[in-house]
Structure formats: structure tokens, C-alpha cells
Amino acid sequence: IPHVKVDSYTVLTNNTFTSANRGFGAPQACFAYECQMDEVARRLNLSPLEFRKKNYLKKGEALATGRILNYAVETQQTAEKALEALGEPSVPTSPTEKIGQGMASGMTSYGRMMFLHDTSRSYVSVELDGSVTVKCGVQDIGGGQASCLASIAAEVLGVSMEDVRVFIGDTALTPLAGTTTATRQLYMSGNATLKAATEVKKNLLAKAGEMLEANPEDLVLREKEVYVKGSPSRSLTLASVVKACAADGIPLYNVAQFNAPFRELIDFETGQGQVFPDFTFGSHAVEVSIDVETGKIKVLKLISCYDVGQAINPLSAEGQLEGGAIYGLGYGLTEQLILDKGITRTPSLSEYLIPTSLDAPDVETIMVESGDGVGPFGAKGIGEPSCCSIAPALANAVCDALGVRIFDLPLTPEKIVKALKRI
């Protein structure tokens, strides 16, 4: 799109105030553009995937802000894998049941806006017994941040995750790591931990090189041993190298700070500039069953496929993809803030309905690993991006089943029944 103009307005009302939520605006924008993509494809008599393949962003192309995407953009691959996993539509089990399938793709930033001078710090040390300690002020609220830091330190220092102790959260005892927001902790604190562990590794290998009479660059740290590449018989235990370092006063600890790249504010006249450090790309594919008499929607299949860059902790990444998908179900199907003259009529979870375990279908997760993220080892943030495109996938599936488009969320039974009356 060579020419884009967007005017945005902030308006003060007597309604409840707004704040940050998972996805930070990306799911809302994705609902608009992915429903539009399906509508255009339908009018051109093209399949949703075929039309998107003609328009997906690719590596080396520019965003509307002028930023060039100089890294892997695996949106098409995630869409193809998601649809392949979805398979053929199920067969309706009753005359009142309609089956529909839908897909949607999206992109979400991770990391704070680049003019904010974001930083994170992490402490890594190797103890006399060869175990590793990580201290970082990160808050782990269920995203698996602590286990990811342990995995990073273990990978660099050649130990198992069981040999790594992680201390988090208490800023009196740990270096500051910033907030667990903006899908930033793996990117920021992960890179800080990688940096600290790498510095400790340099000191370890320098001493081991002396002991083995070998070039430190030819040494390998693995399974709590140090050995010469190509000559595994020339080896030392990690503990023996640590004790030698301690005897010589060589520090085996490091506090590292990772500074996110800085960019000036975008040009407000032209809208050109780089706002975020990177983006995560992915797709959802769903199959729904709709009772045309009651309007009730049941999600039969849900596929979530994302390019995670590099899965530092695959179980944590899988959990984020599953959790994000279910979170997106709420946005798409049940969550509705009802206001009456500025008064919230849905003040609790008894009225504001979020999906429970009884509402959640089985979620199949597929991870693409391009290794092209700006996080440690090429990882990408996945916490917030994982809910980006589920709502439009649901809306597209409903349209596929009924042949009628619903343009607002949530997709309640009442809206389904009203839409059917328009046919």
C-alpha cells in the first residue's frame, strides 16, 4: 500500500476508562483486516488462502511506516500449516447444524516502543560444585519466564536445567529487569541472561585452555565437562575448572545489561519510522458448529501456528499458544462490556463471561522456528501475539457456515439468529 493516511482521536467520555490488554490493539486491528480479506476473496471467487498468498508480507518488503522487514516473515507458512492441520470439514450431525471453517493471520509487535530506552539486567554465576545461579528481577506470571532464563544459562554453560537455580521477583536481591509487559521479558531479560552467561563462559574457557594447553576457541562446554573439539578424551570436569578459577581469583559471575536498540520518534507528519524492535507472525484456523435454531456456536477444532523464532522452552511456548488461543475465544465469543449511561452493567465475571475449561476445545499448536527473531538464539516473543487472529478466524468460520457476515464482536447466539433472518 503506497499511500496510507490514518487520523486517530482520543476522546474523553463518562464510560469506563481503557487500559492495556493482551495484544495491545493488535487483535482489534486484525479482526478488521482479516474479515476484510475473507470478504474480498469471496467476491473474487478465490479461496481465503489463495487470496492471502497474493498479499502476504514477505522478507524485504516495507510496512506502511516505511520500515523494511529484513527478517523472516513466515505468515504464509503458518497459514498453510494451520489449514493442513484443520483438514476436511466435519459432517453435520443434525438438520439444524451448520459446519464452517475459517482462518486468519496476524502480526504483533514484541518489546517496548523503541524511543523508550528499554533496559534489562541479569546476574549469572557458576558455583564451586558446577551448578549455575541466575538472578533477575523478572516477574513470572505464568509465561514461563523463569524456566526460559534457566534454559538460556544451561545452554551457554553446558549444564542441565536441573543444575540452574533461578531467583526472580525480589528487587532487593535481583537486578532490575523491568515489567512483564509488552511481550518483552524473553527478548530483554533473555538477552541480558545470554550476555551475562557468555561473559562467565569466556572466563571459564580461558582457564580451561590453560589447563588443557588448548585454544579457548577450540573448547566445548557440555554436560558439566570441558573438552577439546575433536578430541573428547582431552577433557576436564566443569567443577575442576571452577575450583581452579576460584584459586586464581578469576570471577565466575557477571551482571549484564541489555539495552534495546533506540530509535527516534516517528515523523508525525509522514508516519514514517520504526516503532517496535520486531514482530511475531502467525495464523489460526478453526472449525465451528452452529445450531441455526438457537444460534449457539461450538468450536470443534482450533489450530494455532506461529513462528516462534526459536523455542527456548518448547513447553512454555506451547502453553502460551494454547492460552492465547483460549483468551482469543473470549474476545470472539463471550466477552462483552455492557455500559448504560456510563455505568458498567457487567462488573464481575458473573456477567462478563470469559471462557472456562468447559468452553475450551482441544488446541493443536504448531511451532515454526525461523531462528530470525531478536531474542536470545533468534527467539521471538509469543505471549501477546498468540491471541491476535483467533477472533477473525471465528468470524470467518461463521460466515463460511451461514453465508452471512457479522461485523462486530462477540459472536453471540443473538447475533447469529439476527444474521440468519437477513438471509
N, C-alpha and C positions, 0 to 999 in steps of 0.2 A: 504494500500500500504506500505509494509515494507521497501522498498528501493526507495528513490527519490533523484535525483540529478538535480539541475537546475543551469545553468550558465546564468548570466544576464550581459549585457554590456550597458554602457551609451556612446552614440556616438554624437559627435558634427557635425552638418550639417549646411547648409545655409538655411534650411527651417525654418518656424515659430517655435518659442520655445514652449515647452509644460509646462503645469502647472496643478494644482489640478482641478478636475471637479467632479461633483456629482457622488459618487460611488467610486472614487479614485482607479480605476483599477479593482474593483470587477465586473462590467458589462462586461468588455472585457474578463476577465478570464472565467466568467460564459457563455459567448457566445461560447467559445471553448469547455468547458467540457459538456455543456448541449446539444449542437448539436452532440457531440460525443456519448453521452448517447443514443440519439434517433437513431443514425446510428447503433450502436451495437445492440440495441433492435430490430431494423428492420431486421438485418441479422440473429438474433437468433429466429425470428418469435415470439417475445414477445411484449406485449403491452408496450408503453413507461412507464406507471406507474408500471406495474408488474416488469419490469427490474430494475427500480429505487428502488422499495421497497426492492429488494435484496441487494442494495448497499448504501442506505441512512445511513448517520452517525446516531449513537444513543448515548444516555447518557452513559457515562463511557468509550466510545471509544476514541482513540487517533488520533490526526491530524498527518500529516507528520512531523511536527515540534516536535512531542513528547508530545504536550500538551494534557492532559486528559480533556474531556468535562464533567465536574462534574455538569452539569445542564441540564435542559430540552432541548432536540433537537427535535422540533416538525415539522421538514420538511415534514415527511410523512403525518402528519395530515393536514398540509396546502395544500399539493398536492391533497389529496383525497377530501377535501372540495372545492377546486378550480374547479376540474374536475366535481364534482357533480353539482356545480352551473352552469357550462358551458352547461351541458345537451347534448341532441342528436344533431347531425349536422342539420343545416337548409337544406331545399330543394332548389337546384339551380332554378333560375327563367328564365334562357335562355340557349340555347345550348352552348354559349361561356363562361358560368360562371362555375367556379370550386369552391367548398367549401372545406376548410381544417380546421382542429383543431390541436392545439399544446399546449404543456405545458412545463414549465421549472421551476426548483427550484434553489435557490441560498442561499449563506450566505455572510454577510458583517459585518465587524467589526464596533463597535462604541466606541468613546473615543480615545484619542491620544495614540500613542505608549508608552508603559509603562516605558521606560527609560527616558522619558522627564520630570518627576517630575511635572505632571499637578496638578493645584490647582484652586479652585473657591471659592468665598466668597459671602455671602448673609446676609442682615440685616433684622430682623423681630421684630416688636414691636406691642404691644396691647395698643390702645389709651384709654382715660378715658371713652369714650362712648361705648367701647367694640369692636370698629372696629379695623382692623388689617392693618398695613403698611409693605410692603416688598420693600426693596431697593436692587437692584442687577445690576451690570454693564453689564448684558447680552444685546446683540443686537438681537432684534426680527425682522427678515427679512421676516416674513410671515409664520414661522413654528409654531406659537402659543406658543412660549416660555413664554411670559408674563402671558398668561392665565393659563399655567401649573403651574407656580410658585404660582399664586393666588390659584389654586385648592389645591396644597400641603399644603399651610398655612391654608386654610379654613378647610381642613380635620383634621389637627392636633389640631387646636384651636377651633373647634366646632362652626364655623360661616359659613355663606353663602358666595359664591364668590362675591356677590354684596357688602359685608362688607369688602372686601380686596382691598386696593389701592396699585398698583404696580408702582414703579418708576424705569425705566431702562435706560441704554444707556449713561447717562451723568456721566463720571467717576469722575467729580468733586464732585458729590453728592452721588455716589453709590460705594460700594466696588467692587474691580476688580473681574471680572468673566471670563476673557479670551475671546477668539474669538468664534464666532458662526461658527465653522468648525468641521469636523471630527465627526459629529453627537454626539457632546459632551455636549451640554448645559443642556438637561434634566438630563443626567447622572451626570454631575458635579454640575451645579448651582441648579438643583433639589435636589440633596443630601445635598448641603450646606443649602438650604432653609429648608429642612426637619430637619436638625440638629439644626438650629437656632430656629425654631418654637418649637421643642421638649424641648429645654432648657427654653424657655419662659413658656411653658406649665407646666414644673416642678415647677417653682416659683408660678404660679397661683394655682396649685393644693395643694401646701404646705400651702398656706394661706387659701384656701377654706377648707382644712382639719381642720385647727384650728377653723374656724368659724362654721363648721358643726360638730365638735368633731368627726371626722372620719379619717380613714387612707387614705392618699392621693392616695394610690394604689386602693382604692375602689371607687374612684370618676370618674365620666364620664363628659366630656365636649361635649355638643351637643346643637345646635340651641340657642346659646348665653346663655346657662344655665349650671350650675354645679350641679349635683345631685349624691346621693349615689346609687351605683349599687344595684338594687333590692329594693330600697326604693325611688322612684322618688318624693315622697312628701317632702323628706328632700332635698331641693334644694335652690340655690341662683342664682340670675341673674349674668351673667358674668360682667356686669358693676359694680355691688356692690362689687365684689371681686377685680376688678381692682382698684376701689377707695380705698379700704382697703389697698391694696398693696402700692398705692401712699402715703397714710397717714403714713405708716410704713417705707417708703423709700425702698421698695422692687423693684428692677429693673424688668421691664417687656419688656425688649428689649435684643437682643443678636446679635452679629456679629459672624457668624460661618464660618469656613474654612473647605472645604472638600478637602482632599488630595487623589488623585488617588493612588492605590497600585503601588509600584515601583518594577520593575524587571530589572536585568542587561541585557545588550545587548545579543542577541542570539549568540551562538557559530558559527562563520562564517565558520569554518571547517566542522562542522556536521550539521548545520542548525537547531539545537535543541534549544528550549527556548520558552518563552511566550512573544508575541509581543503586543497583544491587551487585554484589560480587558474582553471583551465579544464579542459575535456575535449575530446577528439577522438573523433568518431563515424564509424563505417564498417561495411562489410559485405564478406563473402567469399561467393563461390558457386563450387562445384566440381562436376566430373563425374568419377566413378571407374569403372574396370573391375575386376571381381573374378572371379578364377578359382575356382569353387566346389570344385574338386578340391584345389587347393593352398592356397587362402586368400590368394593373392598379390593385392595391391591395386596398381593403376596409376592415377595421376592423369592424366586425359585433358585436362581443361580446368581452368583456375584463373583466376578473376576477382577482382580486388581493387579495391574502390571506396571512397574515403574523402573526407570533407570536409576539405580541407587549409587551409581559410580563404582563403589567398592563396598561390599557388605562387611563392615568391620566386625559386627556381631550379627550373624545371619538370623538368629532367633529374635533379637531385638528389632531388627529391620522388618522381619515378618510380622511381629506384633504391632509395629507401627502401621504397616499396610492394612492389617486386619482392623485395628482400632480406628484408623482414618476412614475406612470404608463404612463401618457401622456409624461413626459420627456423621458422615455424609448422608446416611439413610435418614437420620433425624431431620436434617435440613430439607431433604427432599420429600419426606412423607408425613412427619408428625409435628415438628416444632413450629409453633405459631404464637407470636406475641400479639395479643389482642388488647387494644387500647380503646378506652371510652372516655372522651373529653379529658385526655391527659392522664387518666387513671389506668394502671395496668390490671387487666382482668385475668391474667394468667401469672400470678405472683409466685407460684410454687410448682414443684414437679408433679403435683396432683392435677394441675391444669395445663402446664407447659410440658408436653409429653416428649420424652426422649426415648430412644429405643432401649429395650431391655434385652436380656439374654433370650427371652422367649420370642422376641421380634427378629433376632439376628439369624440370617441364613448362614450356611457354611460359606466361608470366604476362601477362594483359591487365590493364593498370591504367587506372582511370578516376578522374579528379580532379574533385570538386565544389568550387567556390570560393564559399563563402558570404560571405567577407570579414568574418567576425564573430568571429575569434579575438583573443586579447590580445597576440599577437606583432606585429612590425612590419607595417604595412599590412593588419592583420587576419589575419595568418598564424596557423596552429596548428602545434603540434609533431606530427611524424608518425613519428619514429624507432621508439619503442616501441609506439605504438598499432597500427602496421601488421601486427603478428603476432597481434593479440588474438583474432580469431574464426575463424582458419583451422582449428584442431583440431575445434571442434564442427561446422563445416561438413563436414569429412571424416566425422565420426561420423554425421551426419545423412544423408550420401550413402550410407554403408554400410548404414544402416537402410533407406533407400529402395530399395536394390538387393536386399537379402536379407529384409527384413521382420522383422529381429531387432535388438534394441538391445544395443550393447556399452557398458558404463558406465565403463570405465577405459582409460587410455592407457598405451603406444601401441597402435594398432590393428594388431597383428602378425598374420601369417598363422595362427599357432597359435590365437589368439583367434577368428579368423574361422571356422576349422574347428570349434572347440568350439561356437561360437554356432550354426553350421549344424546341429549334432547336436541342438540344443534344439528345432528346428522340428518 
